[in-house]
Amino acid sequence: MLPRCADSDLIDAASEVLGMMFFTDVMNGNVPSEEPEKPLTVKVEFQGASSGMLHMSMPRETAEALTANFLGLPMGEVPTEEQVNNVVNELGNMVCGSFLSKHESEELFDLSKPEILAASEPPSQVATLRRSLELDNGKMVLALSWDRLNPAA
């Protein structure tokens, strides 16, 4: 069983970061979704009183739209691959940090440097909590692996 509010805290963290920094709304916080084909996936690990990691995956088109919003690019301008990777890394860092500060506000955590995973590199852990978000400009999958979400760990 999940600790109180972990599910809603994860969705709230993503919604707040996407809304404030990426000018993007979460339309639905748990849509049925398959992993996007050739997703762009970022991994952020964290350690403190407990440890875990957040994987965030999205189609490249979603990543490009979020990057354009974040950078304030003119309509129709496509961001470079380097810009997309940098912004998706930052998004992963912000969502992970926001979730941890909401859910474990009294604890201190160290976050790893966000890392874009190779398309052939699947997430290394089975997620304890997985949510698919429908955004106003695409879809995103959040997968949280955390020893606090699994009482047997």
N, C-alpha and C positions, 0 to 999 in steps of 0.2 A: 504494500500500500504506500502511496506517495505521501510525503510529509505535507502538512497543511499548506495550501496555496502554491506549491511548486509549479504546477501546471499554469495557473493564472499569472503567477509572477513572471514566468518565461514569456508568455504571450504579451503581457503588459510591458515588459522591458523592451521587447522587439517593437511593439507599437509605438512606444514613446520615442525611442531612438529614430525609428523610421519617419515618424511624424515631424519631430523637431529638427533633425539634421538632414533628412533626405526628402522632405516634403512629399511623403508617400503615406497613404493610409492603408491600414490592414482592414480589408473588407470582411474577412472571415478568418477566425483564429484556429480553425481545425477542419480543414477541408480534406476529403479523401484525395490522396495524391500518390502517384508513383514517383520514384526518384527520377528527376529529369534526365534525358539522354545527354551524355557528355556534360554533366553539371560542372559548374565552377564551385568548388568546395573549399572553405577555409576551416582550419582547426585552431582552437585556442584552448590550451591546457591551463588548469589552475591548481594551486596547492595552498594549503593552510591547515585549519583544523580538520579538514577533509580534502580530498582531491578528486579531480575529474576532468572532463573536457567537453567543449561545445563544438559540434560540427554544424556548419551552416552551408546549405547547398541551394543553388538556383541555376536556372538556364542562363546562358551568356547574355541573352537579350535583356533579361531582368537586371543582371549586373551592370550592363551598359546604361540602362535607363536610370538606375540608382546613382551611378557614377556621374552621369550628366546632370542630374538634379543636385547632387552634393557639390559639384564643382561649378554649378551655375553656367553650364555650357549653353551657347545659343541653340535654339530649336533646330534639330536636324544634324547637329555636329556630333559625330561619333567619337567617343573617347578612345585613346590609345590602349593597347593591352596593358602597358605599365600603369596607366591611370586606373584602369579597372581593377587590376590586382591590388594596388595600393589602397584604393577605396574599399574594396571588399574586405581586405585585412582589417582596416580601421573599423568597418561596420561590425565584423566579428568581435573585435576587441570591445567596442562600445556595448553591444548586446550582452556579452558575457559579463562585463563589469556591472552593467545595470541590473542584470538578473541577480548576481551575487549580492549587490548592495541592497536590493529589495528583499531577497529571501533570507539572507544571513547578515543583517545590518550590523550586528555586534561583532562579527568575525573579520579578521584580516586575511586576505588572499593575495598570493603572487600569481600574476597571469603571465603565461609564456608569450613570446613574440608570436603574433598570428602567422599561420603558415598556409599557403595555398597548396592543396594536395594535387598531385598528378591525377589525370583522369583515370588512370589504371590503378590508382592507389585507393582501395576502399578504406572507410573508417576502421580504425584498429580495434574498437570496442563495440559491443552491441549496446545501442542506446537504451537507457532506462526510461527516458521520456522523449517522445518524438511528436512534433507538431508540424503540420503543413499549413502555411499561411497563404491566403489569397490576398495579393496586394492590388492596388489600383493600377499597377503597371507590370504585373507578372505574378510569379509564385516563388515561395521560399520554403525550404524544409529546415527545421531546427531539430537537432538530435543532441540530447544532453546525456552524457554518461557520467554518473557521480556516485561515489560510494555512499553518500547520505541518502540517496533515493532507493538503495537496496539494503534492507536490514540485514541480509545474510552476509554482506561484504565485510 
